[in-house]
């Protein structure tokens, strides 16, 4: 399920949804050249030329045409790119006013150095345009504004460098010509000599990092920021930028203490100068909130987000439109946090408030429509997780309609299609397959242009498709999908082990399930063990984030051991899983108490199989107590599917111990729930209705109620016949068992012909046993 959060970066041109902590410098040049923003369906026409020659605009027009063709941009994206180009064109004359005419008069006079200026300006515009390849949802205008802000800040702060190296002036002149490659090369030369004071040396490293960020190279910027921070840890500008880039590179444990240190200093500064520093406190809190959430520090994350909203309430008096926009971003983050911690009512409220804001903004400016689609996608995921399937479908379909209308934001569209596939997997397998395959086609196309960005999405979609194929018993196709996903994840692991080990563990676990279900038990055990090894290593490094991931392969190993009569090993695996879930439930009851109940159910089955009836009953009853308590009150519909198997297993336990009255009551509870579930989702739950009816028939037969027994068996038989039409081999043993039971009832009620007919049909179904 796709969720999104907004990471706020101060003047950083590499992340969507960016908000600057300082006011953007204003272009004060006498004139800024401008292209028409409404003629992109035809051609690109300058409407304000500022006296620049036609050749200047011809080169940009040629480039815009090429980008439209090469990047396959929609009209909406093209309009956004033209707006971004206009932002960048504002640099031309504004630069002269900032640095003085004496630096480079040729920058505004087309006859002098025109080729160099044009080439560098086009290169920068291209770099902004090509961010669409890696981030299809990017706001190009915001990207250009942020780039421009960073660029002018760098020029304005140049006087801070008090070194005496004459190459400083050369670097500044290179920057005014937008020659970032030349500026970076000069900076590298100066840094290699290390001839400055610590303060100047730190400033040079910071400047080198800023130049690399202007070149959209955050990884190249990081070493410079690390050195600058080591030399000047009390410099808030250096510290914040260092934390930002660590965060973007997923180095969470390093980013948090740097952010916390910066926040402390910003709070103190905000006491003296609220107007200047409250926005910086807000930005830092938001980013810390995301980090706390990602590292399972849930209480701290919520406190951070809530404080940001409080700051917004104060600042909204100054600019309500801006802070209403920011409120939506924080509400989305809160919604994600609440979803993760099963505070589902609060999550829904947060998402709906964010949606209300974005819908209103989209009425005035269609640029917000993709945000509307993304929030709808989040709401759909929330509804899906709580069993509100119709509402989930409506939300997903509206999001998809927005994406299809715009013919843009392909990755967002693919994500919604993937979520639709998840929704349909258990109810409409054909539609699920179509949705997954369309998502996969989109992701594969995106991966061709940018493998690093989209290989994970291709792998994840293949995993979902594999799960669907398992559900509809197309095991060969399931294995093919899983194996391709595994190959992709192994390659991703080579590049970034920290980021993709969790995904590797997931796909290995799923492959293990496939192997187990197809009786390839050695391969299944190997896959589960490898998944467990990875998960244990992750949990050692970060228990808060990964302890829960250890449990899934443990439970699957327990089930494998149980089915192969390695009962001691099965119990050890189940008990370890239960211990982990109990510990997690102490910290977060709403999120993990259901998992405790599921683990207890597994143990109950094992105890029942080993004739430890008392322990089995205790496990089932504790599981029921959890389900029937607070959880059922919070979300009864969602947990019905978990409660029914507990009643069913209790019924089996009581029947085996000849506690027939209690067995009947338990089966009746299970049957009531399964009937309700089957009314909503017959493809999945009719089977369980049939099996429960079969067990009810057994109880009625043993308690001398042949009429009731016959009715139960007949209803069960009708369901199995329907299921067998699509998959005879899977259900023939269930048909045979039910027919055999009916024959017993017919004989007991003196109906030998019907008994013989039932036995004859049963004998044609092999073998005669309950599956």
Phi, psi and omega in degrees: 000130186271129173235154179224151178226158183252114175269123184264125183241136178283111175049047181243119188269041181228005184223135178290160177069033186278140173235133181275146179273347177242159174293139180291139175300146181263134176292122183251012179294156182292340183202141175237123177295147186218137170265149174297135181263003185245357184255019188291343177291332178262266179228188185247119188237129174287134178254336174231122186254342179055027177079004179284149186288160180303328182299327180299314182283330180298319181294321180289320178300316178301318181291321178297320177299316181297317181296320178301317182287309186291321183269357179054052185279140173285170178298323179295315178296322181295318177299320178296319179294321178296320176298318178296321178298319178298322175300314181293324179295334177296345179290330191304300182278330182297327182300319182298318180293334182278324188248353178093147184297330188293339184291310185199079181301331182294344183295327179259348178261113189299334183285344180250123177057028184297319183298316180294316180298312182299316182298316181291320178296316179297322179299317180293318178297318178300317182298321178292315180299320186284355172296341177300329181298318184266335181223082185302338181269009187295143173269103186295326181294314177298321179299316180294318179299318180293319178300314182297318178300311180298319182298311181291325176300320180295317178293318182295327184269004184300326182295345179294331179284114186259021179288167182251011183287124180298342180288345174303316180295324178294321178297316181297319179294322177298320180295321180294336175269007182062024178271078184291326179296316178295319179296318180297320181295318178295318179299320180297321178298314181294320181292329181292340181271333175051049185260004187260171171293164181302318182296313180293321180297319177296317179297323179295317178297320178296318178296319178299321178294318180298322178295319179295325177291324174296335177269008180061044181233070183298326180295324177287334179285329189302313180300323178294317179295323179298317179291318179299318181293322179297326181278326184225068185294342181269359178280110186296325180296313178296315184297316181295315181298321179298314179297318178305310186289322174302317180299312181295334178267014176063026176264070191296316185295334177276327184289322188301307182296331178291313176303315183298320178295316179296318181301319179300318181288321179295323178299316180296317180293326180293335176296324182274325186218078185301318185300322183278326192248344175300319176300326179287324174299316181300312182298315182294319178299316180301313182293324175295322178302317179296315180296316178300318180297316182294336181253020173066023174265072194293315182299317180293324179297313181296318179300320180296312181297317181297321179295323178299316179298324178296317177299319180300321181300322179287317184284338182298338178296332181275321183206085187296324182297315181297314186280340170294319177299314181294325178304318181300317180298317181290322178297323176297315179299318178295319178301318178297317180297314181294322177299315182298328184256018175063024173267071197287326178296316179293323177299315181297318180298318180295313180298318182294323177294318177298319180296319179300317180295311184292325177298316180298318180292324181292334176297326181270329184215113182299348180300339181273355181302317177300326176295320177302314180298319182294319179292320176301321177298317178297317178297319177302317179297321178295313179299319179300315184293340181253015175077012178267072194292323181295315179296322177299315181298316180300316180295313180299316183293325176293318177300316181295321179299319178297313181298317182293323180296322182277338184052045181207184180053054186299323182292322176296319178297317179297320179297319179293320176300319179297319178293323175299319176302316177300318182296319185275349189307315185269350186240323183225073188301327179295314179294324177299313180299317179299317181295313180299317184292325176292318177299318181296321178299315179297313181295322178296319178297317177296324180293329178300322180278327185214082183303317185299322185282327192244354174302320178300323180291321176299314181298317181296319180292321175298321177299315179297320179295320176300318179298318178299315181298324176297316181301324182258018171060038172254070191297324181297314179292325177300313181297319179299316180296313180298318183293321177295319177298318180298318178300317179296317181293325178295321177295317178296325178298324179298323183278323186210079184303318184299322185283329192246001175300320178299320179292323176299315180299320181297312185290324176296320178298316179295320176299321178301318178298316179299313180297320180297317182290337179256019173065024175262072196291325179294316178295322178299312181298318179299317180295313179299318182294320178294319177299319181294320179299314179297315183295322178296319179297318178298318182293328177295320182284323184215079184303319184299321184275329194237001177302320183296331182288339178295332191290321187299309176295329176298313180296319180292323174297319178301316179294320177297313180297322179297317182289339179255016174063027172263071196288327179296315179294323178299314181296319179300317180295313180297320182293321178295319178299316180295319180299317179296314182295323178297319179296316179296323181291333175296323182277324185216080186301317184300322184280326193244351177298323176300324179293324175300315180297320179296318179295321177297322178297316177301315179296321179301318178298315180298314180298320178298319180293335182256018175063026175262069191300320183296315180293323178298314181296319179298318179297313180297318183293323177294320178299316179297321180300319178295310184295320186276353181273234185300323186296316180295326178291323181288316187206069184302320183299320183293321187267359178302320183292340177270330182287319185304314180298330179294315176299318180301311182294324175298319178301316178298316181299312181296321179298316180297335180258015177058031174261072195291324179297315179293324178298315181298317180297319180294315179296324179296320176299314180298316183296320178301316180292314181298323178297317179296318179294321181292331177295328179272326188216073186297326184302327182266317195260350177299323178304316183288328173300313182298315182294320179293320176299320178300317179291325175298319178301320178301315181295316179299321180294318181288340180254023172060045175237069188298326181296316178293321179300314181299316181298318180296314180296320181296318179294318177299316181298319180300318180294314181296324178299317180296318179295322183290339178298325180269334185209079186298313186299326183288324190251002183294325180291324177294320176300313182299315180300315182294319177297320178297318178295320178297320179300321179297317179296317180298318178296318181294337181253023174060046178235069188298324182295315179294323177298315181296319180296318179295317179295322180297314179294321179299321182293339177279347177258123183243145346274171181270083178203160179280129177264000000 
